[in-house]
Amino acid sequence: MEKRAFLKGLTGLGLSTPLTFDHLDALISSISHLSDNALATHEDFWLKIRTDYRLKSDYINLENGFYCIMPKYIEDHYIEHVKEINFQGSYYMRTVQMENKKNSATRLAKMAGCLPEELIITRNTTESLNLVIQGQKWEKGDEAIMAAQDYGAMRNQFRLMERRFGIAVREVSIPNHPKNDEEIIKLYESVITRKTRLLMICHMVNITGQIMPVQKICDMAHRYGVRVMVDGAHAFGHIQFSIQDLHCDYYGTSLHKWLTVPLGAGFLYIKKEQITDLWPLFAEDPRDSEDILRLNHVGTYPVQTDLAIVNAIDYHHKIGGSRKEARLRYLQKYWTDQVRDLPRVVVNTPVESSRYCAIGNVGIETIDPADFAKQLLDDYQIWTVAIDRPGVRGLRITPNLFTTPKELDVLVKAIKELST
């Protein structure tokens, strides 16, 4: 078989089965005249999108922040990728594996708004950000900055660097309802010293859904010579942005969340000028210090996921990123507007539309978060997750495109009944 022909077959819509989304073409055409905000409330359209998913009837799934299930289009392609790679065996692995991975990375870079040579495919956000944290040339006395609300695995990694290299980690606590961007910027600025090397921020705070003013924080930090690493686990495929517009030095994300790629894929962006300064996590054959691939050696891994990335990007673009964002923002506002002013109910997500999208967090003052989550599942068949962190005690509520307002009505009913 000609290698070029084989590669072409693998990087299209599928490997061997002509799976398409023709049904979406007609559906999208029928609503192309509507604005994103108008379509966000068009329930007939979203009910048809809902049929693209296999959904369990046991519960209402409002915990898509951990892992967003794939629509059938991506799932079917993924299964075909698994079968075809198993069929080809080592022939595939030794001939076109890396070319297909490069193709997927190039598609991701285009969607992310960066250069292909600035992006590598990883297994998740944790791996991406660990490559940056562990790859720094730390010296005793260096300082790093993180927030109490940052993801636990990354906070733990900075603490490990404290014990291993003798660095100091300064910590801030992000207000759930900031007065303005300047309040957040000054908070981070207040702990920067001449020894600060790296500042970590969330693009979207994973436990509350708050969207951070990333570009402004990066610009501030750069004035002090501090590099900024962004945890974008919940932003990519969720809200519209270009990495180059963020002005960050590093950006890591997981693709199994809002892009609905199968488990096992993420990416790391490194600003071109910063690539040479990082040590790799695993040793690689000698490469040019400016080649980002020297940081991407992980051994043998499930390469079928690389192929499914292309299918997920195609599905995302077919629906439209801005349409998707508008619908997700509408769903969050739909339920939070109904409970924000209730006695004993605390919504830990900002009210300003520029500071949120799908993710919301709600607590009841008289109920422990774990008990709250259990009661929702036991009594209302709602699946969610309890959050009990500094300044944030409640449940993270993460709907998806298949979520309906009627399902969110069940959540609102439950909050009203449990808070009385």
N, C-alpha and C positions, 0 to 999 in steps of 0.2 A: 504493500500500500504506500502511495506517495505521502510523505510526511505533511506537505502543504495541504493536500486534500483532507487528510485526517484532522489536521488542526482546524480547518475551516468548519468541518462538521461539528467539532466540539465547542466552538465558540459562538455558535449561532443560538437559536432559541432552545435547542436541545441536542442530545447526542445522536439518537437514532429514531426517536418517536416524534412525529410532527405535531407537537403540542403547541397550541396557539391561544391567544386571548381575543379571537374574533368577536366574541360576545361583548367584550368591553369596547371595541371600536364603535359598534352601533350605539351602545349605551352612552358613551362619551359624546358622540356626535349629536345625540338628542338633547344634551344639556349645554352644548358649547356656547350658547347665547347667554347663559347665566353668569353673573359675577361669582367669584369665590364665596363671598358672604351669603349671597342668595342661595347658592347650591348647598351651603352648609346646613340649611334647614329643610332641604328638599328630601323628605323621608323616603319617598318612593325610590329615588336613586340609591340611597344608602342601603335600603333593604335589598336591592339587587346586588350591591357590592357584598352584602352580608352572605349571600348564597355562595360566594367564592371561598368560604371558609367551612371547615368541618368543626362544628361546635358541640361541646358536651352539654347535655340537657340537665345535668345534675346540679349545676350552679350557674350563677351569673358571674362571668369572669371579669373582675375589675382589678386584676393584678398583672397587667401586661407590661409593667415596667421592668420586671425581672427578665421575661422572655415573651416576645410577641409571637404568637403562633403564625405559621406561614399560611397564606392563601393556597388553595388547591393547585393553582397554576405553578407556583414555586415548588410545592411539595412533590407534585408529579414529576417535574423536571429533575428534582433532587434524586428521587428514586431511580429515574432513568440514568442519571450520572453514576450512581452507585453501581448499578447493574453493568453499565458499559465499561467502567473502569475495572470492575472485577473480571469482566470478559477479556479485556485487553491485558490485564495483569502488568507485569514488569515492562512490557513493550510501551505501554502508555507512560509509565513512570520515567523511563529512560529516554523517551523521544520528545514528547510535547508537553509534559507536565509543567515545566518552567515557563514555556511560551504562553500557555493558557493562564498561568498565574500572573504573568506580566500583563496580559490582556485585561484580566479582571482588575488589576491594580490601576491600569491606565483609565479604565472606565470609572473607577472610584475617584481618581484624581480629578477627572473632568467634572464629576458631580460635586466634589468637595471644593473645587475652585483653587487647585494648586498644581504645581508641576508634577508630572509622573515620577521624576527623579527625586521628589521630596516625600514620597509615600510608599510604605510597605504594608503588606497584609500580615496581620498578626492573628492571634487566636481570640483576643478580647481586649477590653480596655485595661484590665489589670496588667496583662503582659505588656501592652503598649507603654503604659506609664512607668512600669517597672524598668523597662529598657532605658528610660530617661533617668529615673532616680538612681538606679544602680550604675548607670553609665557615666555619671558625673565624676569628674576627677576631684573628689572630696578631699579636703585637708582639715585637720583638726582646727576647730574654731569657726569653720564656715557655718553659715546660717541658712535655714530654709523656712518658708512660711506656708502654713496650711490653716484650714478652718475646722472648727469643732464639728461642722455639718458635712465635711467631706466624707467620701466613701471610706469605709473602715479599712479595706485592704491597703489603700494608699497611705492612710494615716499610719498603719502598722509598718509599712515599708520605710517611711521617714523615721519612725522610732528605731527601726533596725539600724538605719544609717547613724543614728545617734550613738547606739551601743558599739557599732563596728568601727566608725571612723572618728567619733568624738565631735560630731557636728552638733549644733544647737537648733532646735525646732521651735519657732515662735508660732503661737496659735491665736487666731481671732475667732469671734463668734458672729456669724452673719445674722442681722435682724430679719425676721420673717416678713416684716412690713416696713421696708426702708422708706424714709421720707423722699429720697431722690437718689440718683446715681452717686452724687458727691458724697453722701453719707457712707456708702460702701467703699468708694475709692479712698477716702480719708482713713477708713478703718485699716485697710491694708497698708497704706502709706505710713501710718503711725508706728508700725513695727519694723519697717525697713531700716537697716543700719548699713554701715560701710562693709560689713561682713556678709551681707545677704547675697546669696548666689542664685537661688531658685525660689520662685513663688508659684504655688499650685492654686488654681481656682477651678470651680465647676462652671461649665457653660450653662447647664441647667442643674440646679441642686437636686440630687436624686431623691431626697426624702420629702421635699416640699414642692418641687416643680418650679421654683423661682428661677427666672432667666436673669443671668448676671450681665452687667455692662462690660463685657470682655474687652472690647477694643479700648475703652477708656482706662481700664485697669492696666492693660498691657502698655499703653502709651505712658502712663504714670511710672510704672516700674522701669521701663527702659530709660527714663530720664535719670534713674539712679544706677543704671548699668546692670539691672536685675533681669534675668530671663524668666519667662512665664510659660508654664506648662498647663494646658487646659484639659480637664476631664470632660470630654464631650459624650460620655456614654449615652446620655438621654437626648441629645440634641440632633445628631445626624439622622436624617430620614424623618425627622419630627418637625423641625422648623427650617425655614429657608435661610441660608447664609452661605457666604463664601469664606473659606479659611483665610485667604489673603486679606480680606477686609477686617479680620479680627486682630491682626498685627501680632499674633502670638508666635512663640518660638517652637513650641511642641503642641500637638493635639492628638489625643487618643480617643478612640470610640469603639463600641461594640456594634456589630452589624446584625446580631440576633434580636435586637430590641426593635427599634422603629423602622428599620429597613426590611425586617422580617426575613433575613437570611437564616439558613439552618444554624444550629448551635456550632460554635467553633470558628468564628471569623470576626475580626475587628481590623482596624488599621491604625497606623501611627504616622502622623505627619511630622516632619522635622524641617524647619526652615533651612534652606540649602546651606547657608553660611554656618549653621551649627552642627552639621553632620560630622565633620571631622573631629569635633571635640568629645564625642561619646565613645566609651568603651563598649564593645558588644557583650551581650549576655552569654552567648556561646561562641567559641572560637570558630573562625571561618578561614578558608584558604586566603592567602594574601590578596587584597584588593586595594585599589586606590582609596585613600582615606576619605575622599569626598563621595565615594560610592555608598549609597544608603543600604545596598544589599549586603554589605559586610555586617550589618546589624540584624539580618533577617534569617540567619541559619538556625533552624529548629529541628532538623532531622526529618524522618518520615512522618507524615501527618495525613489526615483525611482530605485528600486533594479534591474530592467531589464537591466540597463546600466552596472552593474557589470558583468552580463553574457555576454554582447556584447563585453566586453574587451577581453575575450578569443577568440572570433571570429576574432577580429581585429588583435590580436597577430598572430593567425594562418595565416591570409591573408598576413600580413607583412612578416612573415617568408617564406611563399610560394613564394613570389616574390623575397625575399632576401634583407636584409637591405643594404648590400654593393652595390647591383645592383641599388636599389632605390636611394641611396645617389649619385652614379655616374651619374644617369640620371638627378637628380635635379640640381646637380652642372653644368652639361652640359647645361641645359636649361638657367640657369642664365648667364653663360659665352656667350652663343649664342647671346643674345640680348645686353648685356652690352659691348661686344667687338665692336659692330657696332656703338655705340653712345658715347663712352668714350672721343673721341678726337674731337667731334663736337663743334663748337663755341657756347657759351652760354649754353651748356649742362653740368650739374654737376652730376657725379655719386658718391653718398655718401657711396658706398660699396667698400671695399678694392679689389685690383686686384689680390693679391696673392691667389692661390687656397686653401691654408691651412686656409684662413681667411673668407671664404664664402661657402655657398651652394646654396639653392634655392632662398633665399630672396635677393632682390636688391632694391636700392633706387636711383631714378633719379629725378633731378630737372631742370628747365629751368630758367635761371637768370631773364628773363623779365616777367615771369608769376607767379602769386601767386599760391601756391600748390592747394588750393581749386578750383581756376579757371582752373588749369591744369587738375585736376581730372574730372571736369564737362565737359570740352571740349573733353576729351577722351571718356566719356560716350555718350555725345550728338552727336559727329561727327564721332566717330570711333567704337562705341559700345564696348568699353573696360571698364570693371568694376574694379576699384582699390580704393585706399584710400590715402587721402592727409595727409602728415606729416609736421607739422610746429612747430619744437622744437628747442631748442638751438643747433646751429651748424648743424641742419639737416632740410633742407627745400626741399621737393620734394614729390614724390609718392613712396609708398612701393609697389613693384611688387613681387607677390608671385605666381608663377606657381605651378602646381601639376603634378602628373604622367600622367594625361589625357591631359595636355597641349601639343600642337604641335608647331614645329618651324614655321609653316605657321601662326599660331595665333600670335606668337611673331614677325613675319614679319610685321604684322599690327601695332603692338606697335612701332617698329623701324620706320616705315613709318610715323606714327603720330608724333613721337619725331622730326624727321628730318623736317617735314613740319611746326610744331609749333615753332621750334627754329630758323627758318630763318627770 
